[in-house]
Amino acid sequence: MDKIGGFMPAQRYFIGYAQSWCSVTRPESIRLRTATDPHSPPNSGSTASVADIPEFRQAFSCKARCPDGAGQGMPHFGDFSG
């Protein structure tokens, strides 16, 4: 498979998924929503839900996550926004 923009198809799939969660929110709004909305902030869905998917780790050559949940060698989708 050919790279487009430097990314393989599997990588583009996950980047597209992450971009669907992209948003710009003012800090005041984040504080209010965190205190009043039971749902996670929009950007938390982009990496948290895919971080443990084997296909994601394979696509980006990531190491397994640490027991505390912090990524090791995990790309941050913000790195791809160009």
Protein Blocks (a to p, Z undefined) as FASTA:
>chain_A
ZZeehiafklmmmmmmmmmmgccddfklmmmmmmmmmbdcfklmmmmmmmmgmklmmmno
pacddfkopaehiacfklmnZZ
